[in-house]
Amino acid sequence: MIQPGELSAKNVSLNELLRIAFGVKGFQVTGVSSEFNGLLFDVDAKASKSVADEMKKLDEFPREKQNQRWLKHWLESRMHLKFHLETKDMPIYSLRVVESGKLHEAKVDCDSSGPQRITQNPGKPLTPPCGTVIPGLGSLAGNTVT
């Protein structure tokens, strides 16, 4: 749980702490030493009362940024971590219609149909119902989809 000037978490990974501190997606965190893979931490960190009170006075966006700065400082001072930001070339995904006329509007109202089960019929291609997240493909955040 994250509050202004406070972080309380059980069984949290180093990658998750870095993701919170920098406001990035998990795939954007790289270079964590393999000795930390699989390690989970219980964290109960609090800023001084005056710092927390000042954060509470801020609007949501500035408060979030201030909380991230505080968490970065905590990671440096208490866990002795060193980190930096860099720009990397990453793959992007582009979705486009190859054959005109094959793209059509869904026949089902995805908003009202609720969760649907995927079934595979032998000899037929898998056609997931609308709104289905396919494991491994469900999180393309950060990639460009056009």
C-alpha positions in Angstrom: 0.0 0.0 0.0 1.4 3.4 -1.0 0.4 6.5 0.9 2.1 9.9 0.8 5.5 9.3 2.4 4.7 5.7 3.3 5.1 2.3 1.6 3.9 -0.9 3.2 4.3 -4.1 1.2 4.6 -7.8 1.8 6.4 -10.2 -0.5 7.4 -7.5 -3.0 10.1 -8.0 -5.6 13.0 -5.6 -6.2 11.6 -5.1 -9.8 8.2 -4.1 -8.4 9.8 -1.6 -6.0 11.8 -0.1 -8.9 8.7 -0.1 -11.1 6.8 1.9 -8.4 9.7 4.3 -7.7 10.2 5.2 -11.4 6.6 4.9 -12.6 7.4 2.5 -15.3 6.2 -0.9 -16.6 7.9 -4.1 -15.6 9.5 -4.7 -19.0 11.2 -1.3 -18.7 13.3 -2.3 -15.7 16.5 -4.1 -16.8 19.9 -4.9 -15.4 18.8 -6.2 -12.0 21.4 -8.6 -10.8 20.4 -12.3 -11.0 21.1 -12.7 -7.3 17.9 -10.6 -6.7 15.7 -12.7 -9.0 13.1 -14.5 -6.9 13.9 -12.6 -3.7 10.9 -11.0 -2.0 10.9 -8.3 0.6 8.6 -7.1 3.3 8.8 -3.3 3.4 7.4 -0.9 6.0 8.9 2.5 5.1 7.8 5.9 6.4 9.0 9.4 5.8 9.2 11.9 8.6 5.8 13.3 9.7 6.7 16.7 8.3 7.6 15.3 4.8 4.4 13.2 4.8 2.3 16.2 5.8 3.8 18.3 3.0 3.0 15.5 0.5 -0.6 15.3 1.6 -1.0 19.0 0.7 -0.1 18.4 -2.9 -2.4 17.6 -5.8 -2.5 14.0 -7.1 0.2 14.3 -9.8 2.8 16.3 -7.9 2.2 14.1 -4.8 2.8 10.9 -6.9 6.1 12.4 -8.3 7.2 13.5 -4.8 6.4 10.0 -3.5 8.5 8.5 -6.2 11.4 10.8 -5.4 11.1 9.8 -1.7 11.0 6.1 -2.6 14.1 6.4 -4.9 15.9 8.1 -2.0 14.8 5.3 0.3 16.0 2.6 -2.1 19.4 4.4 -2.3 19.9 5.0 1.4 18.4 1.8 2.9 19.0 -0.8 0.3 22.2 0.8 -1.1 20.9 0.6 -4.7 22.4 2.6 -7.6 20.3 3.1 -10.7 20.1 5.3 -13.8 17.8 6.0 -16.6 18.6 5.3 -20.2 16.9 5.2 -23.6 16.8 1.9 -25.4 15.5 0.8 -28.8 12.7 -1.6 -28.2 10.5 -3.5 -30.7 7.1 -2.1 -31.5 4.0 -3.8 -32.8 1.9 -2.5 -35.7 -1.5 -3.9 -36.4 -2.8 -3.3 -39.9 -5.5 -4.7 -42.2 -3.8 -6.8 -44.9 -6.9 -7.5 -47.0 -9.7 -5.0 -47.3 -13.1 -6.3 -46.4 -12.0 -8.9 -43.9 -12.2 -6.6 -41.0 -15.8 -6.3 -39.6 -17.7 -5.1 -36.6 -18.2 -7.6 -33.8 -21.6 -9.3 -33.8 -21.6 -9.4 -30.0 -21.8 -6.4 -27.6 -18.5 -7.0 -25.8 -19.5 -4.6 -23.0 -22.6 -6.5 -22.0 -21.7 -10.1 -22.8 -19.4 -10.6 -19.8 -16.5 -13.0 -19.6 -16.5 -15.7 -22.3 -14.7 -19.1 -22.4 -12.4 -19.9 -25.2 -13.0 -23.4 -26.7 -10.8 -25.1 -29.3 -12.7 -27.2 -31.9 -10.5 -29.8 -33.6 -9.6 -28.8 -37.1 -10.8 -25.2 -36.7 -8.7 -22.2 -36.0 -8.9 -20.7 -32.5 -11.2 -17.7 -32.6 -11.3 -16.0 -29.2 -14.5 -14.2 -28.3 -14.4 -10.4 -28.1 -12.7 -8.9 -25.0 -10.6 -12.0 -24.4 -7.0 -11.5 -23.2 -4.7 -14.2 -24.6 -2.0 -15.0 -22.0 1.4 -13.6 -23.2 -0.3 -11.1 -25.5 -2.5 -9.3 -23.0 0.1 -6.7 -21.9 1.4 -4.7 -24.8 1.5 -1.5 -22.8 4.4 0.6 -23.8 4.5 -0.8 -27.4 3.0 1.2 -30.2 -0.1 -0.3 -31.5 -1.7 1.4 -34.5 
